[in-house]
Amino acid sequence: MLWTKNLEETVAFYTTVLGFTCREFNKDWQWASLYKDETDIMLAYPNAHFDSEIGFSGSFYFQVNEVEKLWKELKNETEIVYDLEVFDWGMKEFAIKDNNGYILQFGENIEK
């Protein structure tokens, strides 16, 4: 569950920029469910049960196929955290920020 104070803007980012599909959008609940391939994400406006600011101290990591193709699609459309790079642990990856500032990493295993 990712919190956002701009639900419609966040749904638009994930569907338009990242290619997710919106499965359900409930304006009264300020909640949405999205999916892409085998990945499901829920978005919500923070409710009274949580008394903290929106944020996350880590990143969300997505293992993908064709990371170079995805990089070419996203590099000019998003805020880049780090460029496409090959790491010693056998992953080719990059990272971006979504419209809320969450860090999203995308990586492909190159040691197959």
PERAVEN-V921562 format. One record per residue. N is the residue number from 0. RES is the residue in three letters. OMEGA is omega in whole degrees, -180 to 180 (* if undefined). Layout:
<<N,RES,OMEGA> <N,RES,OMEGA>>
This chain:
<<0,MET,176> <1,LEU,178> <2,TRP,176> <3,THR,174> <4,LYS,178> <5,ASN,-173> <6,LEU,-177> <7,GLU,178> <8,GLU,-179> <9,THR,175> <10,VAL,180> <11,ALA,179> <12,PHE,-176> <13,TYR,180> <14,THR,-176> <15,THR,-175> <16,VAL,-173> <17,LEU,174> <18,GLY,175> <19,PHE,174> <20,THR,178> <21,CYS,-180> <22,ARG,-179> <23,GLU,177> <24,PHE,-179> <25,ASN,-177> <26,LYS,179> <27,ASP,179> <28,TRP,-174> <29,GLN,-174> <30,TRP,176> <31,ALA,177> <32,SER,-178> <33,LEU,174> <34,TYR,172> <35,LYS,-177> <36,ASP,-178> <37,GLU,-177> <38,THR,175> <39,ASP,177> <40,ILE,172> <41,MET,179> <42,LEU,179> <43,ALA,170> <44,TYR,-179> <45,PRO,-178> <46,ASN,-174> <47,ALA,180> <48,HIS,-177> <49,PHE,-176> <50,ASP,179> <51,SER,178> <52,GLU,175> <53,ILE,179> <54,GLY,-180> <55,PHE,-174> <56,SER,180> <57,GLY,177> <58,SER,175> <59,PHE,-174> <60,TYR,180> <61,PHE,172> <62,GLN,-175> <63,VAL,169> <64,ASN,177> <65,GLU,-178> <66,VAL,179> <67,GLU,178> <68,LYS,179> <69,LEU,178> <70,TRP,-180> <71,LYS,179> <72,GLU,-171> <73,LEU,-170> <74,LYS,179> <75,ASN,-176> <76,GLU,-172> <77,THR,173> <78,GLU,-176> <79,ILE,173> <80,VAL,170> <81,TYR,-177> <82,ASP,176> <83,LEU,-174> <84,GLU,174> <85,VAL,-178> <86,PHE,-177> <87,ASP,-178> <88,TRP,172> <89,GLY,179> <90,MET,170> <91,LYS,-172> <92,GLU,174> <93,PHE,179> <94,ALA,178> <95,ILE,170> <96,LYS,173> <97,ASP,-176> <98,ASN,177> <99,ASN,-177> <100,GLY,175> <101,TYR,178> <102,ILE,179> <103,LEU,178> <104,GLN,179> <105,PHE,-177> <106,GLY,177> <107,GLU,178> <108,ASN,-179> <109,ILE,177> <110,GLU,-177> <111,LYS,*>>
